[in-house]
């Protein structure tokens, strides 16, 4: 089974990543189950969760838009 992650949307305040699982049979792709979406806020905890959940290249891409400083304050 293969996994495809797609950056659904991104703003300076947050982003959404869509994950699809699929198999390839005879050169054709068949989706397994429904796509899942996870939203991340541009906060200290959102950045930590994003880093935990996705490979470095996703983090680098998103941090290019978000910059060095979170724009959302975590709720306590």
Secondary structure, DSSP 8 states (H G I E B T S, - for coil): -EEEEEEEEE-SSEEEEEEEEEEEETTEEEEEEEEEEEEEESSHHHHHHHHHHS-HHHHHHHHHHH-SS-SS----
